[in-house]
Amino acid sequence: HNLSAMSQRPGTSFSFPLLKNEDILQILEELSIGVTGTDLAQPTHQKVQFIYSQFIELLLNKKRDDMVQPAFSGLDKLEEFEFPELHEESVPTIGFFHACQKLFTISGISDFTMFDLSKPEAKRLRRNLSAVINFAKFREDRFNHYCEFTQETDALSGRKQELEDENERLLTEKRLTEAKSAQEAPEVEQLLAQNVEREKVVRVLWTDQTAIQKESQALKAKLNEVQEKMGELKLQLVNAQQESEQLKTQIIEDPRRLQQDVHALREAVQLEKENVKQLEAKRCEATKRGEALDRADGELNEVLQLQSEAEAEQNKLNEVQRKLKELAGLKARDDAERSEQQHQKKNATQRSQHVRERMEKQCQLHRSKLSDQTAALKDAQQKWQTLNEQKELHTKQTDSNELALRELRDKLLLARMDHETGAA
């Protein structure tokens, strides 16, 4: 657990409510810490150390076994002392004391001493437990917010990764589309140029077709008129022949006049034949023009088909351009989302940096306190060594004094025995 973010800043303090023993017992029971009212009213160092070790394990995530076991480096350094067996118990005690001191410093108590462990008082125990319980509640409240922020950060990171993957996929599709568009650009330009040329040809052919259709309609109308006239002339010829037959039966034939009539009739028939030939020629010309019109219609249909194909290609080009616009819109939206994610990431980074700075400050404070405590330990060790030397010197002096005393007693006894012997 990140306790540094919830710890007390150097030089600051905060107050906490002083709980009643009944409230403390209820809370300790909820935490499964077996304590009785007698333990609070008449505390012993064993029970107090048990209670403090439970809170250290709960709030600092340190077990008592880890605290009472000295570090291997410390075991190596113990051999440097003259009497290392005297320090085998002091090292675990100092480790446990440092853990307690850290816990109570975070909880707002700065005057925790070794006497609170070795000779606990009910009043100070009540105050210390009130501070730790208050800190535990504060930590639980802040820890929920920390978990929420952590989950939110993880969710934002996952969403950011998904958006980056989606953006990469869209960029890949865009690059492929742009490459395909660049590859098809010459063909598209060629099709557009062909489309323009074909549009010109279609307009010319349409104009020609309109003129030919008008001329064809006029020729058809004239052909119908000629055919009607030929029908009338044929009918007149048949009537004339019938009338001629009737007249032949009624008149006396004059050979010269008959010859003249026959010659006139032959000339009329020849004239009609020439007219019929002219009409047939006009009809053939009209037929040829009709065939030309049919061919023009076929070519026009081919041109219209080509125009449809060109329009289809144009539609494909428009669709590609529309997809490019959609990709551009998606890219802009992705850029906006990426900018928002970068902003959120920047805020999260700032919060993380703030937490890291506070952790650095706490680490510096811890190192400073550790340095002071190490210096104090060295000073105490030097004093202890001096006391041991003084004790050894005192022991030697005592032994020397006892030896001198025994010699004096022996001399006194000998003198007394000599005195008694002389007196006898």
Secondary structure, DSSP 8 states (H G I E B T S, - for coil): ---GGGS--TT---------HHHHHHHHHHTT----HHHHHS--HHHHHHHHHHHHHHHT---HHHHHS--HHHHHHHTTSS-GGGGTTHHHHHHHHHHHHHHHHHHT-----THHHHS--HHHHHHHHHHHHHHHHHHHHHHHHHHHHHHHHHHHHHHHHHHHHHHHHHHHHHHHHHHHHHHHHHHHHHHHHHHHHHHHHHHHHHHHHHHHHHHHHHHHHHHHHHHHHHHHHHHHHHHHHHHHHHHHHHS---HHHHHHHHHHHHHHHHHHHHHHHHHHHHHHHHHHHHHHHHHHHHHHHHHHHHHHHHHHHHHHHHHHHHHHHHHHHHHHHHHHHHHHHHHHHHHHHHHHHHHHHHHHHHHHHHHHHHHHHHHHHHHHHHHHHHHHHHHHHHHHHHHHHHHHHHHHHHHHHHHHHHHHHHH-
